[in-house]
């Protein structure tokens, strides 16, 4: 009888500990998803700012600053796919030149728009 009681208590303890582990894992997943949504929302806000092409140097400087902000956000993304999409967009913005904005602004905007679309898809927005 004592063995049966010990086994029942041990089994109950194991079940409780397993449930705690599942609850903690679920909480971590929810926290990661919330972080990713927050990071993605901020990344889209930064990426969709309209550059002032009347001043190409200022627009390029702003693109570089946005690229640095996005790089920081990519590192905080809880989702690898979202982080990679943010980082890809960040690279494009960091590498923007005045020449890109003067000679082929439509190509630059189109490339950026494609990356924003990929970002929103990766983020599930």
N, C-alpha and C positions, 0 to 999 in steps of 0.2 A: 504494500500500500504506500509505503514511504517512497519507493522508487517511482510509482505512478505520479505521486504528488510532485516530486522533484522534476520528472519529465514534463509534466504539465506546466509547471512554473517556468522551466527552461524554454519550453516551446513558446509560451506566452511572451517571455522576455525577448526571444529571437524575433518573433513577429513584430513586437513593438519597435525594436531597433531597426528592423528592415523597413517598417513603415516610416520611421524618422528619416532614414536614408533616402527613401523615395520622395518624401516631402521636401527634404533639403535640395535634392536634385531638381525637382520641379520648380522650387523657388529660384534656384540659380538660372534655370532656363527662362523663366518669366523675367528675371532681372536682366538677362542678356538681351532678350527680345525688346524690353523697354529701352535699354541703352541703344540698341541698334536703331530703333524707330526715332529716338531723339537725335542721334547722330545723323541719320539719313535726312531727317527733316531740316536740320541745320545745313547739311551739305547742299541740299536742293535750293535752299534760300540763298546761299552764297553763290552757287553756280548759275542761278537764273538772274542775277543782277545784270542790268543792261549797261554795257560799256558806252561811254561817251566817245564815239568815233570821231567827233570833231576835233578832239585832242588825242591823237594816237599815242603819244608818249604817256599821258596820264592814264589812258585806257590800258596800255601794256603794264604800267606800274601797278594798277589795280588788279589786273589779271594775275600778276606775280604774287601780290599779297593774298589774293583769293586762293591761289595754288598752295601757298604756305599754310593757310588756315585749313584747307582741305586735307593736306598731309597730316596735320595734327588730328583731325577728325578721323581719318582712316585708321590711325593707330588705336583709336578708342572704340572703333566699331566692334561689336561682339560677334558679328557674322563675317566670316572670311570673304564670302562673295561680295557683300556690300563694301567691305574694306578695300577690296581690289578694284571695284568700280569707282569708288571715291578716289583712290590713289591714281587711277588711270586719268581721271578728269583733272586731278591736281597736277599731274605731269604736263598735260596739255596746256594748262593755264600758266604754269611756271616757265614753260618753253615759248610762250607767246612773244613774238617780236613786233616792233613797230611796223616792220615791213609786212607782216601778216595782216595787220589791221589797215594798212594803206593800200596794198596791192591786191589783196584777195580777202576782204572782210567777209564776203558771203561764204567762202569756203571755211573760214575760221568759225563763223557762227554755226554753219551746218555741222562741222565736226564736233563742236561743243554741244550742240543740241542732241546729236546722236549719243554722245556720252552721258548726257543728262537722262535721256530715255533709258539707256542701259542701267544707270544708277537707280532710277525709280523702279525698274523691273527687279533689279537685284535686292532692293529694299522692300519690295512688296507693297509699294505705295501706289 
